[in-house]
Amino acid sequence: MSTRSNPQTAASAPNYTGPFMTVAFLFGIFGFLTSLNSTLVAKLEEIFRLTHGPAMLATAAWFFAYLVFSVPSAKMIEKVGYKRSMVIALFIMTCGALLFVPAANMVSFKMTLFAIFVLAAGVCALQTSANPYVSILGPEHSAPARLTLAQAFNSAGSAAAPWVAAHFILAGAGKSTNQASEAHMLQLPYVAIAGMLLLLGFAVMFMHLPAIVSSRTSASTSGVDRNIWTYPHTVLGMVGLFFYVGVEISLAAITIQYCQAQGMNNVKTAGLMLVLYNIFMMLGRFLGSFVMKWIKAEKLLVALGFLGVALLLLSMATHGTVAIAALALCGVANSVMYPNIFALGIAELGSMTSKGSGVLNLGNVGGAIIPPLFGLMADKFGIQAAFVLPIICYLYVAYYGLSGYKPSRALKA
């Protein structure tokens, strides 16, 4: 089985450092926007007088876009290539950010959800193209480490988002009783984001990103054009991402409220705990990209899945600082789950890599289903009791690392 990412020999293989850093920066962008949306939940609770469950519809709108646009995004990549798909995605994201202006003027929760949906549609297209592009920028055996390193930049963006939100969106929390005034606080940050995305779209348009076509062959295809849904490791990887994204977004979206419930009344300080959660994730990814030279991706999934279970059990059994710290440390457990599941899920797909990426990105819809369910459980039983749901998610990730990832299972067809 060949593991080359292009037909060139090793001696003449190009240096992909520049393209990798460009795309890694894009990882930071969609990490920032995804995290900012999770942070937005606390603000929407205040503006529209919502409880945890309804407010989590902000995350549902975001990740429902993945259900709608993942497969079309993969088809777009096949039609226009990775680079053009990234540019189109950035322009769609610009439109989504600008929709926050009329949403704020109308003081409309429904319009806000629509703006979130459009912005997320662009992020979905960007992620569907960026993930496999990074994966094929080199040998297949090092794809998990390479994708983990790129995801570290994603976490850096995720860590920056709560700080931005704390200073420019959440800073006025509780100071105004006027819904219109509170809603208008969203306008300036998202107009600035729209301007940045527009400039970035034009910048990527004129950058040199090599048009790489994966030449990896899969023994499982044997020359037959199989349906992507017949690869169990890809389908199970999609389910793994469903549970992983659900747990990551649920914990991020509830962190500020959980800190306040544990006695941390200052919203800025609570916001910084969310920053810490994302910093732990970022550090875990940088460290993970290094240790994966010796530890296989699937083994890390098992270890970190059980670590997540242990941390949430600790948070459920304690109160105050210890409970908050245990939740923040879940960032370490989450750190390499996404890139490792993704890399294992597209292993040995060869020319079907872009289709596999589309299927795997369907798993992101877990962020649309699990957080609202988690929020409803938190409303009914309390946040700590609701941690049972994320624990189930972590257990599935551990299963995928133990058995579900094996591509050899696809040979049986």
Beta strands, then each sheet from edge to edge (+ up, - down):
end
